Amino acid sequence: MAYLSLYRKDRAQTFDELMGQSHVTVTLRNAIQQGRLAHAYLFCGPRGTGKTSTARLLAKALNCERGPTPNPCNECRFCRAIQTGTCVDVVEMDAASETSIEDVRTSIIENAKYPPMEARYKIYIIDEVHDLSAKAFDALLKTLEEPPPHVIFVLATTEFHRVPPTIRSRCQRFDFHRGTIADIARRLQQVVDAEGFRAEPTALQLVARAADGSWRDALTALEQVIAFSEEGVITAQAVYNALGMLEDETLMRLTDALIDHDAGAVLNLLDAQMMLGREPRVFAESLIQHWRMLIQAALHAQDRGGMYDPTQWSAMIEQARRAGVARLLSWWERMAAALSEMRSSGSPRAILELYLLLFASESPATPRVAVSTAPSTQALPQAPAPPTPPVPSRGDASQPAQEVVPPSPAPSEAIDPAYATQLWQQKVEELARRSPTGAINLRDSRVVVENGTIRLILASQMAYEFFRQKPSREQNLVQAVRAALGMPSAPVRLEYSTAPRPSEPPPVVESPPLEGEALLDAINETFNGYEVES
């Protein structure tokens, strides 16, 4: 017999073997026992969670020679035929390749009216049903609504929202859940034992993490790791090498290097991973996932998903404490933007190096601010802060600058105005990609930090009124300023400068040379109307 892939060989053959979907199996088994079968079922959920396997189990339970029974025997001719896909009364249709109205009419509508040839029920399993065309759905609707008593439909989809409401309302819906790390690891251990291999618990956890909740993806990854492993032993290092994953130790060391501002160590770790064939995009995604788990470690202090062993999780809690949630969020946000750039760039490694070096060169005090305790000698000219005005009366037409957040006691450190403005201009360039109009009003703006309060000085009163016009717009600006300077709770005060913006010199328009009377008229005009004799 030809070799079968693990996900085909170890497909669930009974409802008891279908793991992680007890809410589905219990309902279907009770319906079979009570004789309360629906004429159409809609199975929804991510890929690899057992939708098609459950549809085949239902077909076996209904057509088993000992049935209908919630426990098919897997020995009669109908069970074996359904298991091998050769039963003529169980029709599996791939809607991704058979999408037209003609496909539906030929495969289903014209044949559904005839009784089954051998089995008890004629069952139609339509996989990826959301790919059917609108006309195909319309043609299927009448048969799905009132099928013959010997016909049962099972529709499977990974995109429930694309199934028309008219189809949904005529089906019993079952949502299939992703598998947990612990459940998938237990299933992988059973498969490894059945195949005669030995595996480290950490290795199976890594495979389960890579599967992202998909049972089929987990078996496919395990098969690849088995082929890579030697001497029948599956190790964690074999999983890293076979699947191209980044080691947890590497992610921990690189994050430590960023926290310690060791740019040389960051480049050495990155070069070593690139030499092993790691993709820059995979590297960035792994870092984002690691920082995400660090934030969870800082907020929850327990591994709710069972993804890490206790020793590793304790080390992550300590690293999260050293990094701080604010810094991790900043890295996460900017690395996600870098990942978008890498997808469209011809040199993704250069982009990854750039962002990692920027992270490593940031000030140790705050993620994006350089703090100076000495007076700055390169301070930009600053507008004097006006005193806080009283609340104007109804007849008062003046518009004084108002504080967005009331001032609060803050440390006495002062940030170099030139460096603060440089950080702010970088943020403005980033905002320009999302809101060109807002960027225009932020042009020539600058920030000044004094006694823990941030003063954002806009270039004109018009720009000031633009942001004061809507509270949401003003609040977004405040958050952007705080994020740019790495001061998430600092008070922010909006002001505007009364100095006019530097204007560009008017373009020089070259006039054609003057001759004859036109030249004399120009000379007369130049000399205040005194006539010049020719």
C-alpha positions in Angstrom: 0.0 0.0 0.0 1.3 3.5 -0.8 2.4 5.7 2.0 -0.3 7.9 3.5 0.4 11.3 5.1 -0.2 11.5 8.8 -3.1 13.8 8.5 -4.9 11.2 6.3 -3.7 8.1 8.2 -4.7 9.5 11.6 -8.0 11.1 10.7 -10.6 10.6 13.4 -12.7 7.4 12.7 -15.1 7.8 15.6 -16.7 10.6 17.4 -14.6 9.8 20.5 -11.4 10.3 18.5 -12.5 13.8 17.3 -10.6 16.0 19.8 -11.4 19.5 20.9 -15.0 19.6 19.4 -17.1 18.0 22.1 -19.9 20.5 21.7 -20.3 19.3 18.1 -19.9 15.5 18.7 -22.3 15.5 21.7 -25.0 17.3 19.8 -24.7 15.1 16.7 -24.7 11.8 18.7 -27.8 12.9 20.7 -29.6 13.8 17.5 -28.8 10.4 16.0 -30.0 8.6 19.1 -33.2 10.6 19.3 -33.9 10.5 15.6 -34.0 14.3 15.4 -31.8 14.8 12.4 -31.7 18.0 10.5 -31.7 18.0 6.7 -28.8 20.5 6.5 -25.8 21.3 8.6 -23.3 24.2 8.3 -19.9 23.5 9.8 -17.8 26.7 10.3 -14.3 27.2 11.6 -10.6 27.7 10.8 -8.8 25.2 8.6 -7.7 21.9 10.0 -10.2 21.8 12.8 -12.1 18.7 11.7 -15.1 19.9 9.6 -14.7 17.4 6.8 -13.8 14.6 9.2 -17.0 15.3 11.2 -19.0 15.2 8.0 -17.7 11.8 7.1 -18.3 10.5 10.6 -21.9 11.7 10.3 -22.2 9.9 7.0 -20.8 6.7 8.5 -23.1 6.9 11.6 -26.2 7.3 9.4 -25.3 4.6 6.8 -23.6 2.0 9.0 -25.3 -1.4 8.7 -25.8 -1.4 12.5 -27.2 2.1 12.4 -28.2 4.8 12.4 -25.9 4.7 15.4 -23.7 7.2 17.2 -20.9 4.6 17.2 -20.3 3.4 13.7 -18.5 0.0 13.5 -15.9 0.9 10.9 -16.1 -2.7 9.6 -19.1 -2.9 7.4 -18.9 -2.2 3.7 -20.6 1.2 4.0 -18.2 2.4 6.7 -15.1 1.2 4.8 -16.4 2.7 1.5 -17.1 6.1 3.2 -13.7 6.0 4.8 -11.9 5.4 1.5 -14.2 7.8 -0.4 -15.7 5.2 -2.7 -19.3 5.3 -1.5 -21.6 6.3 -4.4 -24.2 7.7 -2.1 -21.8 10.1 -0.2 -20.9 12.8 -2.7 -18.1 15.2 -1.8 -18.1 18.4 -3.8 -15.2 21.0 -3.8 -16.9 24.3 -4.2 -13.6 26.0 -4.8 -13.3 24.2 -8.2 -17.0 23.6 -8.9 -18.5 27.0 -8.5 -20.9 27.5 -11.3 -24.7 26.9 -11.5 -24.1 24.1 -13.9 -21.9 22.3 -11.4 -24.6 22.5 -8.8 -27.3 21.4 -11.2 -25.3 18.4 -12.5 -23.9 17.2 -9.2 -26.8 17.9 -6.8 -30.1 19.2 -8.0 -30.7 16.6 -10.8 -29.5 13.6 -8.7 -31.0 14.6 -5.3 -34.5 13.5 -6.3 -33.4 9.9 -6.9 -33.2 7.5 -3.8 -29.7 6.3 -2.8 -28.4 3.3 -4.7 -27.1 1.3 -1.8 -26.9 3.2 1.5 -29.7 4.5 3.8 -29.1 8.2 3.1 -27.7 10.2 0.3 -25.4 12.7 1.8 -23.9 15.7 0.0 -20.7 17.2 1.6 -19.9 20.6 0.0 -16.4 21.8 1.1 -15.6 25.6 1.0 -19.2 26.3 0.2 -18.6 30.0 0.4 -16.8 29.8 -3.0 -20.1 29.0 -4.9 -21.3 31.8 -7.1 -24.4 33.8 -6.3 -26.4 32.0 -9.1 -25.2 28.6 -7.8 -26.5 29.5 -4.3 -29.8 30.6 -5.8 -30.1 27.3 -7.7 -29.2 25.3 -4.6 -31.6 27.1 -2.3 -34.9 25.3 -3.2 -33.4 21.8 -2.9 -31.6 22.8 0.4 -34.8 24.2 1.8 -37.1 21.2 1.0 -34.9 18.2 0.2 -36.2 14.7 -0.2 -36.4 12.7 3.0 -33.4 10.6 2.0 -31.0 13.5 1.4 -28.9 15.3 4.0 -26.6 18.3 3.3 -23.4 19.1 5.1 -21.8 22.4 4.2 -18.3 23.3 5.4 -16.7 26.8 5.3 -13.8 28.7 6.7 -15.5 32.1 5.9 -19.0 32.0 7.4 -19.7 35.7 6.5 -19.5 34.8 2.8 -22.4 32.3 3.0 -25.7 34.1 2.1 -28.2 34.5 5.0 -30.8 32.6 3.0 -28.5 29.5 3.1 -27.5 30.0 6.8 -31.1 30.2 8.0 -31.9 26.7 6.5 -29.0 24.9 8.3 -28.0 24.0 11.8 -24.8 25.8 12.4 -21.8 24.3 14.3 -18.7 26.4 15.1 -15.4 24.4 15.3 -12.8 25.6 17.7 -9.0 25.9 17.3 -7.2 23.3 19.3 -5.3 24.3 22.4 -1.5 23.8 22.7 -2.0 21.2 25.4 -4.6 19.2 23.5 -2.6 19.2 20.2 0.5 18.2 22.1 -1.3 15.2 23.6 -2.6 14.2 20.2 0.9 14.5 18.7 2.3 12.3 21.5 -0.3 9.6 20.6 0.8 9.7 16.9 4.5 9.6 17.8 3.9 6.6 20.0 1.9 4.8 17.2 4.7 5.5 14.7 7.4 4.1 17.0 9.3 7.3 17.6 10.3 9.2 20.8 9.9 12.9 21.2 10.9 15.5 23.8 7.9 17.2 25.4 9.3 20.6 24.5 9.6 19.5 20.8 5.9 18.5 20.6 4.9 21.8 22.3 6.9 23.7 19.6 5.1 21.8 16.9 1.8 22.5 18.5 2.6 26.2 18.7 3.6 26.3 15.0 0.2 24.8 14.1 -1.7 27.8 15.5 -4.7 25.7 16.6 -5.0 23.5 13.4 -4.9 19.8 14.0 -4.1 19.1 10.4 -1.2 21.6 10.3 0.2 20.0 13.4 0.3 16.5 11.8 1.8 17.9 8.7 4.5 19.7 10.6 5.1 16.6 12.7 5.6 14.5 9.6 8.2 17.0 8.3 10.0 16.9 11.7 10.0 13.1 11.7 11.6 13.0 8.3 14.3 15.5 9.5 15.0 13.7 12.8 17.7 11.0 13.1 17.8 7.8 15.3 14.0 8.0 15.9 14.3 10.8 18.4 12.5 14.2 17.9 14.3 17.0 19.7 13.5 20.7 20.0 16.5 21.6 17.9 15.2 19.3 15.1 11.8 21.2 15.2 13.6 24.6 15.0 15.7 23.4 12.0 13.0 21.5 10.2 10.3 24.2 10.4 12.6 27.2 10.2 11.4 28.6 13.5 13.5 30.9 15.7 14.6 29.5 19.0 13.1 31.0 22.2 16.6 31.5 23.5 17.5 33.6 20.4 14.4 35.8 20.9 15.2 36.2 24.6 18.9 37.1 23.8 18.0 39.6 21.1 15.4 41.3 23.3 18.0 41.5 26.1 20.4 43.1 23.7 17.7 45.7 22.7 17.0 46.4 26.4 20.8 46.8 27.1 21.2 49.0 23.9 23.9 46.6 22.6 23.7 47.2 18.9 26.7 45.0 18.1 25.0 41.9 19.8 21.8 42.6 17.9 23.7 42.6 14.5 25.6 39.4 15.5 22.4 37.6 16.4 20.7 38.7 13.3 23.6 37.7 11.0 23.7 34.2 12.7 20.0 33.7 12.0 20.3 34.9 8.4 23.2 32.4 7.8 20.9 29.6 9.0 18.4 30.6 6.2 15.8 32.4 8.4 13.6 34.7 6.4 13.6 38.3 7.6 9.8 38.4 7.6 9.6 35.2 9.7 12.2 36.8 12.0 10.0 40.0 12.4 6.9 37.9 13.0 8.6 35.8 15.6 9.8 39.0 17.4 6.3 40.4 17.4 4.9 37.1 18.8 7.6 37.1 21.5 6.9 40.7 22.5 3.2 39.9 22.6 3.8 37.1 25.0 6.1 39.3 27.1 3.2 41.8 27.4 0.9 39.0 28.5 3.5 37.9 31.0 3.7 41.4 32.4 -0.1 41.7 32.7 -1.2 38.3 33.6 1.9 36.6 35.2 0.7 33.2 34.1 0.9 31.2 30.9 -2.8 30.7 30.2 -2.2 28.9 26.9 0.3 26.4 28.2 2.8 27.4 25.5 6.0 27.5 27.7 7.4 25.5 30.5 7.5 27.1 33.9 11.2 28.0 33.8 10.9 29.7 30.4 7.8 31.6 31.5 9.5 32.9 34.7 12.4 34.2 32.6 9.9 35.9 30.3 8.2 37.6 33.3 11.5 38.9 34.4 12.4 40.2 30.9 9.0 41.8 30.6 9.6 43.6 33.9 13.0 44.9 32.6 11.6 46.1 29.3 8.4 47.6 30.5 5.0 47.4 28.8 5.3 50.9 27.2 8.5 50.0 25.4 7.3 46.6 24.3 4.1 48.2 22.8 6.3 50.7 21.0 8.5 48.0 19.5 5.4 45.9 18.6 3.7 48.8 16.8 6.8 49.8 14.8 7.9 46.3 13.9 4.4 45.7 12.6 4.9 48.7 10.3 8.3 47.4 9.3 6.7 44.0 8.4 4.4 45.8 6.0 7.3 47.5 4.4 9.3 44.3 4.1 6.4 42.6 2.2 6.8 45.1 -0.6 10.5 45.7 -0.4 13.3 44.1 -2.4 15.6 44.2 0.6 13.6 43.1 3.7 16.8 42.4 5.7 17.9 46.0 5.4 14.6 47.2 6.8 14.7 44.7 9.6 18.3 45.8 10.5 17.3 49.5 10.4 14.4 49.1 12.8 16.4 46.8 15.2 19.3 49.3 15.3 16.8 52.2 16.0 15.4 50.2 18.9 18.9 49.5 20.2 20.0 53.1 20.0 17.1 54.5 22.0 17.6 56.1 25.4 17.7 53.8 28.4 15.3 56.0 30.3 12.4 55.9 28.0 11.8 54.1 24.7 12.0 57.2 22.4 13.3 60.1 24.5 16.8 61.3 25.3 16.9 62.9 28.8 19.4 65.6 29.7 19.9 66.9 33.2 22.1 69.8 32.2 20.8 73.0 30.5 20.9 72.7 26.8 23.1 75.0 24.8 21.3 74.2 21.5 17.8 75.1 22.5 15.5 76.3 19.8 13.8 79.6 20.3 10.7 79.0 22.3 7.5 81.0 22.6 6.8 82.0 26.2 4.1 80.0 27.8 1.1 82.2 28.5 -0.5 82.1 31.9 -3.6 79.9 32.3 -6.5 82.2 31.5 -9.8 82.2 33.4 -12.8 80.6 31.7 -14.1 83.1 29.2 -17.6 84.4 29.6 -20.2 83.9 26.9 -19.5 87.3 25.3 -15.8 86.8 25.4 -14.6 86.3 21.8 -11.0 85.6 22.6 -9.5 82.1 21.9 -6.6 81.6 24.4 -4.5 78.5 24.2 -5.9 75.9 26.5 -4.3 73.0 28.2 -5.4 69.6 27.0 -4.3 67.9 30.2 -4.0 69.8 33.5 -0.4 70.0 34.6 0.7 67.6 37.3 3.9 67.3 39.3 6.6 65.8 37.1 10.4 65.2 37.4 12.6 68.1 36.8 14.5 66.5 33.9 14.5 68.5 30.7 14.7 67.0 27.2 16.9 68.7 24.6 14.5 70.7 22.5 16.5 70.0 19.3 16.3 66.2 19.9 12.6 66.4 21.0 11.7 68.3 17.8 13.7 65.8 15.8 11.7 62.9 17.3 8.5 64.8 16.7 9.3 65.5 13.0 9.9 61.7 12.5 6.4 61.1 14.0 5.0 63.8 11.6 6.5 62.0 8.6 4.9 58.8 9.9 1.5 60.5 10.3 1.7 62.0 6.9 1.3 58.5 5.3 -2.0 58.1 7.2 -3.4 61.7 7.1 -2.0 64.1 4.6 -4.4 66.9 5.8 -3.2 66.5 9.4 0.4 66.5 8.3 -0.1 69.8 6.4 -1.3 71.4 9.7 1.6 70.0 11.6 4.2 71.4 9.2 6.9 73.5 11.0 5.5 72.5 14.4 7.9 71.9 17.3 7.8 70.5 20.8 9.3 71.7 24.0 9.4 69.7 27.2 9.6 71.7 30.5 9.2 70.2 34.0 7.5 67.1 32.6 4.9 69.1 30.5 5.0 68.9 26.7 4.3 72.1 24.8 3.3 71.5 21.1 3.8 74.8 19.3 1.9 74.8 16.0 3.0 77.1 13.2 -0.3 79.1 12.8 -3.6 79.8 14.5 -5.3 78.0 11.6 -3.5 74.8 12.4 -4.4 75.3 16.1 -8.1 75.7 15.3 -8.0 72.6 13.0 -7.0 70.3 15.9 -9.2 72.1 18.4 -12.3 71.8 16.1 -12.9 68.1 17.1 -12.2 66.6 20.5 -11.3 63.2 18.9 -8.8 64.9 16.5 -7.2 66.8 19.4 -7.0 63.6 21.6 -5.4 61.7 18.7 -2.8 64.5 18.4 -2.1 64.4 22.1 -1.6 60.6 22.0 0.8 61.0 19.0 2.9 63.5 20.8 3.2 61.4 23.9 4.0 58.3 21.8 6.7 60.2 19.8 8.5 61.3 23.0 7.9 58.1 24.9 6.0 60.0 27.7 2.6 58.2 27.9 1.2 60.1 30.8 2.7 63.6 30.4 0.5 66.6 30.2 0.3 68.1 26.7 -0.5 71.8 26.0 -1.4 73.1 22.5 -0.1 76.5 21.5 0.5 78.3 18.3 3.2 80.8 17.1 2.3 84.3 16.1 5.4 84.5 13.8 4.5 84.1 10.1 5.7 81.1 8.3 8.7 81.6 6.1 7.4 82.1 2.6 9.0 81.0 -0.5 10.3 83.7 -2.9 8.0 84.4 -5.8 9.0 82.8 -9.0 10.9 85.0 -11.4 9.0 85.5 -14.6 11.2 86.5 -17.6 9.6 89.1 -19.8 10.3 89.2 -23.5 12.7 92.0 -24.6 11.0 95.4 -25.3 11.5 97.3 -28.5 10.4 100.6 -30.1 7.5 102.4 -28.5 7.0 99.7 -25.9 10.5 100.3 -24.6 9.9 104.1 -24.4 6.7 103.6 -22.5 8.4 101.3 -20.0 11.2 103.9 -19.5 8.6 106.7 -19.0 6.8 104.6 -16.4 10.1 103.9 -14.6 10.9 107.6 -14.4 7.5 108.6 -12.8 5.9 109.8 -16.0 8.7 112.1 -17.2 8.8 111.8 -20.9 12.1 110.7 -22.4 12.8 112.1 -25.8 13.8 109.5 -28.4 
